[in-house]
Amino acid sequence: MSTAAGPGSVAVVVTGEIPVPSWDLYELSIPCTVFGKPQPDLADPWYELRLCGTAGTAPGGAAGLSLRTPYGLDDLIGADTVVVPSVPDACVEDGAPLPRDLIAALRAAHDAGARVVSLCTGAFALAEAGLLDGRRATAHWLHTAQLAARYPKVDVDDSVLYVDDGDVLTSAGLTAGLDLCLHLVRRDLGAHIANQLARRMVVPAHRPGGQAQFIDLPVPATDDDALAPALEWARTRLDRPLTVEDLARRAAMSPRTFYRRLRAVTGTTPLQWLLDQRLGLARSLLEATDLPIEKVAELSGLGTANNLRHHFLKQVGVTPGDYRRAFPRKAPA
């Protein structure tokens, strides 16, 4: 999508009385926060947000709240991106039917060229519309068994944060929905802008979609956990050789303990974490500077241009040169 013309319109579905008054404030708030607040210093124009109700008024799932939407389901058609944050619990747990007009509108929007996105149980609406048939998809791990049983044509993966299948994207629940929305900003406007937005929201700049939804070991909850300063230290030295032993020493742990702790917190290994950070830095440098590819590889710690191309193609799907050409307007260095 061209940044010169802006990232386009985002239509967010607000599900109403189907079959009981229920909608999820948290997951609804995520796309509203990411796409609905203008960020003129990052990109101008920003996204155009539309809240599209299934029945004009959605009675609140929280006591004393109700929501009136200025748009209806017909307004999904013509939007660049359609987001279904969730569906009522009864549609997931009790098999209550989703409204036919919502399913028809999702099909029509996708047929018209919209990118269709679900957060958490919104995947049930996409699956009912047939948009997930033959595709890999995810939802909150508590509901993936029902999703797989009800829609056997969907390749349900309950182990990931989100799945990007091009024009159809799905995420797990709660904060994974925020990860996916920031991923969309990254796709549309680039890593630099997505990172700046994440910083304003005080959330991690990028969690890869393949990261685990949940972990077997407890996540350290204290602010003074030794991992955080060690990882921040590594982020400022990505252009230098770094080993697991270096990071473990900085965290005052044995390499084995550091490996286990990082795996527990991030769902990935130390070497994969370093590679993800280096590729993220390379993306920002490609967007924000005119440095030669060789220099980008050096500064991001990937060594040579060939090594950068190899990993970039594998993770991003395009060459560094093609990626740079997609962002002709340079962000501030």
Buried (B, 14 or more C-beta within 10 A) or exposed (E): BEBEEBBBBBBBBBBBBBEEBBBBEBBBBBBBEBBBEBBEEBBEEBBBBBBBBBBEBBBBBEEEEEBEBEBBBEBBBBBBBBBBBBBBBBBBEEEBEBBEEBBEBBBBBBEEEBBBBBBBBBBBBBBBBBBBBEBBBBBBBBBBEBBBEBBEEBBBBBBBBBBBBEBBBBBBBBBBBBBBBBBBBBBBBBBBBBBBBBEEEEBBBBBBBBBBBEEEEEEBEEEEBBBBEBBEBBEEEBBEEBEBEBBBBBBEBEBEEBBEBBBBBBBBEBEBBBBBBBBBBBBBBBBBBEBEBEEBBBBBBBBEBEEBBEBBBEBBEEBBEEBBEBBEEBBEE
